[in-house]
């Protein structure tokens, strides 16, 4: 059976490579040494203290990716979609209200027009 913990160490090395510090400094900051990421040691599981140190020292690291190797849709994208939906619904509500106001104004204008015609004698009274 394949040890699934080896890939998490590969991802930790990727994080180390992406930092503006040396790998040695990175490994030290998470309470480990580079020896834990080479040879046979690379096949051993990553300890939970190292995971805690990574997410504490490097909060920008996606914990879900670190643990699973997969990325999930950022909540920011979900929030953006939800905000867009709310804005759309708000706009629709505002448009519906505006349409109702305009329709009432049309009715009022037609009534005013008929009243003016009567006043000017342009319409025969029935």
Secondary structure, DSSP 8 states (H G I E B T S, - for coil): ---TTHHHHHHHHHHHHHSSS-HHHHHHHTT--GGGGSGGGGGS---HHHHHHHHHH-TTS-HHHHHHS-----HHHHHHHHHHHHHHHHHHHHHHHHHHHHHHHHHHHHHHHHHHHHHHT-S---
